[in-house]
Amino acid sequence: MADADKDTQDENAEDGGGGKKKLIMLVVLGLVIAGLSVGGTLAALKFLTPPPPAEEGAEDAAAEEPTPPPAPAIYFPIKPELIVNFNVRGRQRYLQAELTLLVREEDVIAAIELHMSKIRNNLILLIGGEVYEELLTAEGKELLRQRCLQELQNVMQQEIGKPGIEQVLFTNFVMQ
């Protein structure tokens, strides 16, 4: 009987020790995963930071020549808003986006008004070709904004010989 009690105590001690080992291994594994996550984030940020300025001499030469201040910003809204439909897993989804263009020259405004049909067509085709689920994220919206800017600058380059548009701004972005 005493031997049976001793065996039971030994089994309980072994189970407790095994539980502690598992707990320690889980904590160590969690710390390793957290370290990898932080390291990966820092590495990604390092790739995304702008490169340092070239040489000090080049900086001094640029500082000696005063740069003229940029022309005042002109915000030009694209009206009416763009409405694009998506077919997502058999269901109709819609995106309504109001865009405002930042330009700095009056002649660019006149060119935008003149070529508005081409601009709207290219934007609708561009947005309609996107993946709906990707547009739900902030990164997807920013990437779309940059693609719209590039597309509009290409249109302006073809039509007036200069990009003309400095930024595309989403002033309203509704997905349903």
C-alpha positions as CSV (number, residue, x, y, z in Angstrom):
1,M,0.0,0.0,0.0
2,A,2.8,2.4,0.8
3,D,4.4,1.4,-2.5
4,A,1.2,2.4,-4.4
5,D,1.1,5.8,-2.6
6,K,4.7,6.4,-3.5
7,D,4.1,5.5,-7.2
8,T,1.1,7.9,-7.3
9,Q,3.2,10.7,-5.8
10,D,6.0,10.0,-8.3
11,E,3.5,10.2,-11.2
12,N,2.1,13.5,-9.9
13,A,5.6,15.0,-9.5
14,E,6.5,13.9,-13.1
15,D,3.2,15.5,-14.4
16,G,4.0,18.8,-12.6
17,G,7.5,18.9,-14.0
18,G,6.3,18.1,-17.5
19,G,3.7,20.9,-17.2
20,K,6.4,23.4,-16.1
21,K,8.6,22.4,-19.0
22,K,5.7,22.9,-21.4
23,L,5.0,26.3,-19.9
24,I,8.6,27.4,-20.2
25,M,8.8,26.2,-23.8
26,L,5.6,28.1,-24.7
27,V,7.0,31.3,-23.0
28,V,10.3,30.9,-24.9
29,L,8.5,30.3,-28.1
30,G,6.3,33.4,-27.6
31,L,9.4,35.5,-26.9
32,V,11.1,34.2,-30.1
33,I,8.0,35.0,-32.2
34,A,7.8,38.5,-30.7
35,G,11.4,39.1,-31.4
36,L,11.1,37.9,-35.0
37,S,8.0,40.2,-35.4
38,V,9.9,43.2,-34.1
39,G,13.0,42.4,-36.2
40,G,10.9,42.0,-39.3
41,T,9.1,45.3,-38.7
42,L,12.4,47.2,-38.1
43,A,13.9,45.6,-41.3
44,A,10.8,46.7,-43.3
45,L,11.0,50.2,-42.0
46,K,14.7,50.4,-42.9
47,F,13.8,49.6,-46.5
48,L,11.0,52.2,-46.6
49,T,13.0,55.2,-45.1
50,P,14.4,57.6,-47.7
51,P,18.1,57.5,-48.4
52,P,20.3,60.0,-46.6
53,P,21.3,63.2,-48.5
54,A,24.1,62.8,-51.0
55,E,27.1,64.9,-50.2
56,E,27.5,68.0,-48.1
57,G,28.9,69.9,-51.0
58,A,25.8,69.3,-53.1
59,E,23.7,70.4,-50.2
60,D,25.7,73.7,-49.8
61,A,25.4,74.5,-53.5
62,A,21.6,73.9,-53.3
63,A,21.4,76.1,-50.2
64,E,23.2,79.0,-51.9
65,E,20.6,79.1,-54.7
66,P,17.3,80.2,-53.3
67,T,14.5,78.1,-54.6
68,P,11.3,80.0,-55.5
69,P,8.3,79.1,-53.3
70,P,5.9,76.8,-55.0
71,A,2.9,78.3,-56.7
72,P,-0.3,78.3,-54.6
73,A,-2.2,75.0,-54.6
74,I,-5.4,74.8,-56.6
75,Y,-7.8,72.0,-55.6
76,F,-10.0,70.8,-58.5
77,P,-12.8,68.3,-57.6
78,I,-13.8,65.7,-60.1
79,K,-17.6,66.0,-60.4
80,P,-19.8,64.0,-60.3
81,E,-18.2,61.3,-58.0
82,L,-17.0,58.1,-59.5
83,I,-19.2,55.0,-59.0
84,V,-17.7,51.6,-59.8
85,N,-19.3,48.2,-59.4
86,F,-17.6,44.9,-58.5
87,N,-18.8,41.4,-58.7
88,V,-17.6,39.7,-55.5
89,R,-18.4,36.0,-55.1
90,G,-21.7,36.5,-57.0
91,R,-22.7,39.6,-55.1
92,Q,-22.8,43.1,-56.5
93,R,-20.6,45.5,-54.5
94,Y,-20.1,49.3,-55.2
95,L,-17.5,51.9,-54.6
96,Q,-18.3,55.6,-54.6
97,A,-15.2,57.8,-54.6
98,E,-15.0,61.6,-54.7
99,L,-11.6,62.8,-56.0
100,T,-9.9,66.1,-55.7
101,L,-6.8,67.0,-57.8
102,L,-4.1,69.2,-56.5
103,V,-2.5,71.3,-59.3
104,R,-0.5,74.5,-59.3
105,E,-1.1,75.9,-62.8
106,E,-4.3,77.4,-64.4
107,D,-3.5,75.8,-67.8
108,V,-3.6,72.4,-66.2
109,I,-7.1,73.1,-64.9
110,A,-8.2,74.0,-68.4
111,A,-6.7,70.7,-69.8
112,I,-8.4,68.7,-67.1
113,E,-11.8,70.2,-68.0
114,L,-11.2,69.6,-71.7
115,H,-10.1,66.0,-71.2
116,M,-12.5,65.1,-68.4
117,S,-14.2,62.3,-70.3
118,K,-10.9,60.5,-70.9
119,I,-9.9,61.1,-67.3
120,R,-13.1,59.7,-65.9
121,N,-12.9,56.7,-68.3
122,N,-9.4,55.8,-67.3
123,L,-10.1,56.2,-63.6
124,I,-13.3,54.0,-63.8
125,L,-11.3,51.3,-65.7
126,L,-8.4,51.5,-63.2
127,I,-10.6,51.3,-60.1
128,G,-12.9,48.6,-61.6
129,G,-9.8,46.4,-62.2
130,E,-8.8,46.4,-58.5
131,V,-9.6,43.6,-56.1
132,Y,-12.4,44.6,-53.8
133,E,-11.0,43.0,-50.7
134,E,-7.7,44.8,-51.1
135,L,-9.5,48.2,-51.2
136,L,-10.9,47.5,-47.8
137,T,-7.4,48.1,-46.2
138,A,-5.7,51.4,-45.7
139,E,-2.7,50.2,-47.7
140,G,-5.0,49.2,-50.6
141,K,-6.6,52.7,-50.6
142,E,-3.2,54.4,-50.6
143,L,-2.0,52.2,-53.4
144,L,-5.1,53.0,-55.4
145,R,-4.6,56.7,-54.8
146,Q,-1.0,56.4,-56.1
147,R,-2.1,54.5,-59.2
148,C,-4.8,57.1,-59.9
149,L,-2.2,59.8,-59.7
150,Q,0.1,57.9,-62.1
151,E,-2.7,57.3,-64.5
152,L,-3.8,61.0,-64.5
153,Q,-0.2,62.2,-64.9
154,N,0.1,59.9,-67.9
155,V,-3.0,61.3,-69.5
156,M,-1.8,64.9,-68.9
157,Q,1.7,64.0,-70.3
158,Q,0.0,62.7,-73.5
159,E,-2.3,65.7,-73.8
160,I,-0.3,68.7,-72.7
161,G,3.3,67.5,-72.5
162,K,3.7,67.7,-68.7
163,P,2.3,65.7,-65.7
164,G,0.6,68.8,-64.2
165,I,-1.2,67.0,-61.4
166,E,0.7,66.9,-58.1
167,Q,-1.7,64.8,-55.9
168,V,-4.9,62.9,-56.0
169,L,-6.9,63.2,-52.8
170,F,-9.9,61.0,-51.9
171,T,-12.4,63.4,-50.3
172,N,-15.0,60.6,-49.9
173,F,-14.6,56.9,-50.3
174,V,-17.6,54.6,-49.7
175,M,-17.7,50.9,-50.3
176,Q,-20.8,48.8,-50.0
